[in-house]
């Protein structure tokens, strides 16, 4: 794979990751999984206005993006956040932040 196609593939993966986080309910699910560790759909649905079926759909979208994964424990699937991909998103946001800081510094130097 050439460097440019690797970059495109990485960008596509990152775009899918951010798209998967583009819904408020998914952000809540990720937050709960980060705070509480691996959980079943039943536990994720407890105290929520979202149905287990809706939670399952949201988790599947995030699974396709590589944000969460599941393992079977008896009759239940237990879901957890994939920390590697959360870190990848964090690094990407850090790069964007650095680019903005540099652009603002150039603008400030130009204005002064």
Secondary structure, DSSP 8 states (H G I E B T S, - for coil): --HHHHHHHHHHHHHHHHHHT-SHHHHHHHHHHHHH-SEEHHHHHTT-SS-HHHHHHHHHHHHHTTSEEEEEETTEEEEEE-HHHHHHHHHHHHHHHHHHHHHHHHHHHHH-
